Amino acid sequence: MSSSISKVDLVEMIKANNMVEDFLEWLRKRGIDTAEPISLMDVDTELLLEYAREKGLIGNDTNSIEEEARKLTDPEPEELGADVRPTKPKKIRSKR
């Protein structure tokens, strides 16, 4: 497991993305009993990490939770399309 991603960070990521129910369903498919109320903090860190990677919350080779958070909050700069042409500067006329 990457040392920079803590269990608290993983739990917060799941909660922030409203994926708690999906996570519980994911656990059930893996044969883990979720009938009794459980805390996400009681779930094994490796399971949390596997879920986050599978759902694309973090990359497989990520080193930093901050890097992933930045990707979610900073939009990619828009690339100029081929139909965009630079414009000529406007002439300014002075009053006489």
Protein Blocks (a to p, Z undefined) as FASTA:
>chain_A
ZZklcfklmmmmmmmnopmmmmmmmmmmnopafkbccdfklpcfklmmmmmmmnopacfk
bcbfklmmmmmmmccdddddfklccdddddddddZZ
